[in-house]
Structure formats: C-alpha cells, structure tokens
C-alpha cells in the first residue's frame, strides 16, 4: 500500500494505514465509541452556534472515497462557533460515510450502537491559520460536526443530494452544486458530545475538535436504499467507507 492508494479493502484498509501513516497509532485517533454514561458534563461549554443562512455551496465531487460538497470558504458566510471552540471556524465541505447495502455506515458509535450513516461537516480555523491545508495539520485547526442518520420519516432535503449523484459517478468527477443550504441537514437539537480527535482518513492528522450531535436526522428506508444503490454503481475505491473504531 502506498499513500496514494489507501482505501477500505483488506489490503489497504484502516488496519493497514499505520504502515504509511504512523500517527494511526497515536493517542488522539478517531472515531471512538461514545459512552454517554461516561461523558463528563462541563458547565463551561456554551451551546454551539451555526450560521449557515447564506448559501455558499459550489460543487459536488467524487474523490474516490466519498461524495463531497464543497463551499466557498473565503469569508464568514457559513461558520460554526461556541461550544469547545475558541475561534470561529469556516465551513469547507461536507461528506457522508455510508455502509454497503444492509451494512452499518457510521464511524462513531454511541454505547456500541451503530447508525446507517454519518454526516461530517468540516470547518477550519480561519482566524488562526491562512489556509485549510495549514489548519488541517494543526492541533486546533479543524472542527468537524458529526451527525448520525437514522431510519425514520422521509427527509425533505436529502433528494437534492441523491438526485445529483449521477453527475459524479466517476472518480475525480466534479459538477456544479450551487445554492445548497446545509442548515436543512441539522436536527432540531444541537446538544452535543465533544472530544479532541483526528481526521478519520489519511493523513489522519490529530487536528480535529469533534462535535458529535446527540440527536440524529431521519431518512426513510427508501431514501437510504437509493443512496446505497447509487453507491454500488459509482466508481469508488470503497464498498463501505467507515473506519474501524478506536477503543478508548
């Protein structure tokens, strides 16, 4: 396995990443199993605040590992602040972690419970760092908002994403995806768990302040099946893009 060919298969999956990325054996690696009964309440932490009102989405792409929606991050139109964060962080992109059909796809678990999918909204510390790349390698450079997807009622906005998957069927493909407001992907409650962690894919930098929402968003079984079926026909290096848990 080389650094350019990591994936989720038997020969290049998470259990092999340490060979090219020694930090994989670090003490701040993600994801983890969140055990609610062991979580410590910190009264100093404020609620998180999300300002996603001005749509800044630019494109949707297939990077060979996931489908990614990118945002304009040259200003403060889409930001997260508060909670464990000392600064304002700009939204860079979001992506989903899904399992193959009938499999669990979430990366984090809650008391051992898995979820069909997990959404990651990736933000960077633009107050302290000059670029996303610089921030991604810094201990306080990134803030990732994790949201679980659970089977339930139909989600009114998910079709905007699933209806666009055909445009990025092939690895490396990019298509316009403007005007999408990620606010529609948030649950009603923004109560959260937080911990210092890492990127869940190479280069596995230990640079992430994780903010994992307690309340999932709901999608119908049909919507989940549509995504899983589309996933099977897309050109990807993975069949399931969830990383193994780090047991804390």
C-alpha positions, 0 to 999 in steps of 0.5 A: 500500500502506498499513500496514494492508494489507501482505501477500505479493502483488506489490503489497504484498509484502516488496519493497514494505514499505520504502515504509511501513516504512523500517527494511526497509532497515536493517542488522539485517533478517531472515531471512538465509541461514545459512552454517554454514561461516561461523558463528563458534563462541563458547565463551561461549554456554551451551546454551539452556534451555526450560521449557515443562512447564506448559501455558499455551496459550489460543487459536488465531487467524487474523490474516490472515497466519498461524495463531497460538497464543497463551499466557498470558504473565503469569508464568514458566510457559513461558520460554526462557533461556541461550544469547545471552540475558541475561534470561529471556524469556516465551513469547507465541505461536507461528506457522508460515510455510508455502509454497503447495502444492509451494512452499518455506515457510521464511524462513531458509535454511541454505547456500541450502537451503530447508525446507517450513516454519518454526516461530517461537516468540516470547518477550519480555523480561519482566524488562526491559520491562512489556509485549510491545508495549514489548519488541517495539520494543526492541533486546533485547526479543524472542527468537524460536526458529526451527525448520525442518520437514522431510519425514520420519516422521509427527509425533505432535503436529502433528494437534492443530494441523491438526485445529483449523484449521477453527475459524479459517478466517476472518480475525480468527477466534479459538477456544479452544486450551487445554492445548497443550504446545509442548515436543512441537514441539522436536527432540531437539537444541537446538544452535543458530545465533544472530544479532541480527535483526528481526521478519520482518513489519511493523513489522519492528522490529530487536528480535529475538535469533534462535535458529535450531535446527540440527536440524529436526522431521519431518512426513510428506508427508501431514501437510504436504499437509493443512496446505497444503490447509487453507491454500488454503481459509482466508481469508488475505491470503497464498498463501505467507507467507515473506519474501524473504531478506536477503543478508548 
